[in-house]
Amino acid sequence: MKSIEFNGNGTEYFKIWIVNILLTIVTLGIYYPWAKVRSRRYFYGNTELGNANFEYHATGKQLFLSFIIAMLLFAAYVILASINPIFSVVLAVALMLAAPWIIWRSIKFNLRMISYRNVRFGFKGNVGGAYAIFLGYPIGMLIALAIIVAIVISVLVPILGEKAGGLMVPIILVFYPVFFALLNKITSSYITNGTHFGQGDFAADFKFKPFFMIMLKGMGLGILLSIIVFIVIGVLAYLFIGVEQITALGDQFKNMDQGVPPAPLFFILIFAVYALLILVSLYVMSYLKARHRTYIFGETRLDNSISFESTFRTNTFFGITVTNLLLMIFTLGLAYPWVAVRTYRYLSETVNVDAPEGLDGYISKQGSEGAIGEELGEAFDIDVGGIAF
């Protein structure tokens, strides 16, 4: 079992990052594609597996054309919106219809630009699958939700009256984990089973139930922690403030619409509640990320000979996320290079690769794509802010 290692550090990346920022400002944004390439090459170039590093092959020139296209689309949207809002809506709908194709080209481009030991990654998934997942599925689920709501209204309202409205909350609570569990399953299957490394194919047989249980537990965890937050705030307010003061704060809240400013204590309590709820959200997101990575990596195989394992832990990533947030706040964003390095290091170094026959033997069997085919592929791929056409 070999683990991925990241050899970069925040100080080195800060030098790249600050130069990228300055050149992007001086060139009025034109340097941005080259800045992105420099950053990606630093991260991939310092990612090591089995004494060999990954490589990123895209160029600033490739990304520049897509950058221009993105800027023109944004300018068109602003201009059309100022002329007639209907035009901007038409453009937005057109972009929405094109989004699955854009995502598909993005996946193909970004994977093709990565190599390990001179063997390129690639993507074989078709554009039809992208449209089914990223457009057809969300529309289908929205239609299903609308049908369910219509049934509740038409059938139960005449029987239960206004009480039928209370059923909307449990319906949404059930629909939410089902929707995202299915979305995660089909998206993970599409990307994983469509990815290849040289002549070797990645494969995974994902099931709906694990994704659903992860979403269900994550939602339950969020509700439970939110309840605990309000209980703790309530108990502390009762112990240190008193019932009369709490009642007074409630009256001040009711009188805010009459122009009566609330006491500073009111804002302190509101800040405490929001801060704790943000921590709850970060913890739930860390939990979902940890569980998804554990399941996805555990089910993934490369040519049925190489397996993967994730040692990603909820509490560790939560600690990294919180400290990163504090670093960004107290340094006014200047700590971003260290934040990016810390996050990337943990994401990469918690992935283990098990190759019973050894990576050297497997790599030697792989052939990269032909030079002409590769050049043609790159000629038709341009990246738009991480999304390729």
Helices and strands as residue ranges (DSSP letters): E 2-3, E 5-6, H 10-26, H 32-45, E 47-49, E 52-56, H 60-83, H 85-112, E 114-116, E 119-123, H 127-131, I 132-136, H 137-151, I 152-156, H 157-160, G 161-167, H 168-194, E 195-197, E 200-203, H 208-240, H 243-254, G 255-258, H 264-299, E 301-302, E 306-310, H 314-330, H 336-349, E 351-354, H 359-365, H 371-379, E 383-384, E 387-388
